[in-house]
Amino acid sequence: MMIEKLILAVITTNPKKAPSGTAVFHCDTKEEMETIAANLEAILDGIAHALTEELFIIVKH
C-alpha cells in the first residue's frame, strides 16, 4: 500500500492552531519545533512545510 498526498504530522508551538485528525507535536520553542520537524521529515519519509511561524506540517507527496 502506498500512502500519498497526506498530512502525516503537525508540529506547533500554539496548540490552538493544531487541527484534529492527525498526530500533533506540541513544542515550547521555535527551535524545538524545527528540530522535531526535521527529524519527523526523515523518519516519515515526508516533507516539512512551515505554514506559519508557529505551525509546521509533514506531508507525503
C-alpha positions, 0 to 999 in steps of 0.5 A: 500500500502506498500512502500519498498526498497526506498530512502525516504530522503537525508540529506547533508551538500554539496548540490552538492552531493544531487541527484534529485528525492527525498526530500533533507535536506540541513544542515550547520553542521555535527551535524545538519545533524545527528540530522535531520537524526535521527529524519527523521529515526523515523518519516519515519519509515526508516533507516539512512545510512551515505554514506559519511561524508557529505551525509546521506540517509533514506531508507525503507527496 
